[in-house]
Each structure stands twice: as C-alpha cells, then as structure tokens.
C-alpha cells in the first residue's frame, strides 16, 4: 500500500467494495426484467460484456496483443465467462438466496484449486474451513423429503458451478499476477461476452433458449446501464482491493450475501427459513475464516 493510499484512510476503499457488492447482490433484479422482456440472461450477459469489451478496446487498443500472445490468459477467459454466465442465469431462474449461498462455496473450491494448481499446503484451519463449507452446503441442499444433499435444480447447479469457476478465476489471477492489469481485465471481459454468447447460441439452436427480441428502448437502455454499472463495479473492486488488506476485502465482499438475501426476500425472489439461515451461517463462517490464513494478511 502506498503512503498516499494510507493517508486516504479506509473509508473510501470500504465504500468502493461495498458498492461492488451491492451491484452484484442486486443484479438478479435487472436480469429478471430482461427475461420478462424476452431477453434470456445468457443473451443479456453476452450483450452487456460485448459493450464493456468495446469500451475497453477503444480505451486500451494494445490489450488484445498481449491476450492473443499469452495462452495462459485464456484460462481466465473461460473461468470468468463461465462464472458470469452461471451466476446471472442462476439468479434469474431460481431462488436468489440459495443460488448466492451456493455460489459462496467459492472459498472451498479456492482452497482445493490452490492446492492443485499452486501447490499450497492445506493447514488445519483450511481443513476446518472445508468442513464448515461442506456442512453448510449439505444443510442448504438437504431435501425436505430426505435423500442426498445434491443440487437438484438448474439454478442450484448453476450456483455451484459459478462458485467453482469464480474460485478458479481468483486462483488463476494470482497465477497470472505478473501480467498487465489491462490484459487480465480484457481476458475476463472477453470471457463474459464469449462464453455466454456461445452457450446462448447453442441453446437457441437446440430450441431451449428464445431468440433475442428486436431492440426495444426499455431493455436496450437497461443493458447499457448494466454495462456501465459493471464497469464501475469492477473499477471499485480494483480501487478497494488495492488499498485494503486482503483479509478486510474478503469480509467486506461478503456483504453481497446480505444485499442479495435482503433484496430477494423483500421482492419475493427468495425465501429465508431456519435451515437456509443455518446453512448460510456455516458457509459465511467458512469464508470469514479465510481472513485468518497466512496468505490473507496482505
């Protein structure tokens, strides 16, 4: 952290991270409006990130050269793209609270992927986090009529898949930390456009997803607004994460769960019962314990 950043104090970075968490925590609502207008969340995601990518290309024309010459950055393309497609689709078609909680199994997958891809050792605290996360997932997924706690709906599967690929995205960002920031950002935005577009196109050809409607003032303006919000949220994340310890960043980002749960409960897109609260508490506890790891102190 630079002296200037220290002098600025923590309030602005915390507010920036909170803004990022708010945007993602309530993003389910505009995606449901797009769906109601006939624009499937996959097509909406592809359109939003294509706009973002166009702006980034105009701003930094040279970023494509680095991306095309660096095969390892394409892991970010796939991971980030799958994360966005899965999350946006999941919160559109399922119970928002359940999807967000399953998405936040991400620290569990991050531990396992860091062990596999980066060779990091699993400490006793890490094993405790794994146990808490698995217990929380079991409570959230346990069917009322009995049986194994597996994802049983498309939305639940998308929540788990999105969390896994988000973990892969974060682990691979550390792996590629020596690359220019703009190149990594381009890879992630390209993924958001490319993966969603390919998935939407294939599902449309199969007849499982509707063809995008003709442009209309309402949803077109909404897509442009969401593109702007996602750019601002990304900038806010980079600003806040660069000025706070990783342990503080991790805690603040968990506010997304609160924003998602509160907005979904208020607008009838999710149900909070005792079992969901217990499972969510275990998952959040596992995430909070990540702040105690030696690598989180940065």
HELIX and SHEET records of a PDB file:
HELIX    1   1 UNK A    3  UNK A    8  1                                   6    
HELIX    2   2 UNK A   10  UNK A   25  1                                  16    
HELIX    3   3 UNK A   27  UNK A   36  1                                  10    
HELIX    4   4 UNK A   41  UNK A   59  1                                  19    
HELIX    5   5 UNK A   63  UNK A   68  1                                   6    
HELIX    6   6 UNK A   71  UNK A   73  5                                   3    
HELIX    7   7 UNK A   74  UNK A   93  1                                  20    
HELIX    8   8 UNK A   96  UNK A  103  1                                   8    
HELIX    9   9 UNK A  106  UNK A  118  1                                  13    
HELIX   10  10 UNK A  124  UNK A  141  1                                  18    
HELIX   11  11 UNK A  154  UNK A  175  1                                  22    
HELIX   12  12 UNK A  181  UNK A  205  1                                  25    
HELIX   13  13 UNK A  217  UNK A  243  1                                  27    
HELIX   14  14 UNK A  246  UNK A  253  1                                   8    
HELIX   15  15 UNK A  255  UNK A  266  1                                  12    
HELIX   16  16 UNK A  274  UNK A  289  1                                  16    
HELIX   17  17 UNK A  290  UNK A  292  5                                   3    
HELIX   18  18 UNK A  294  UNK A  297  5                                   4    
END                                                                             
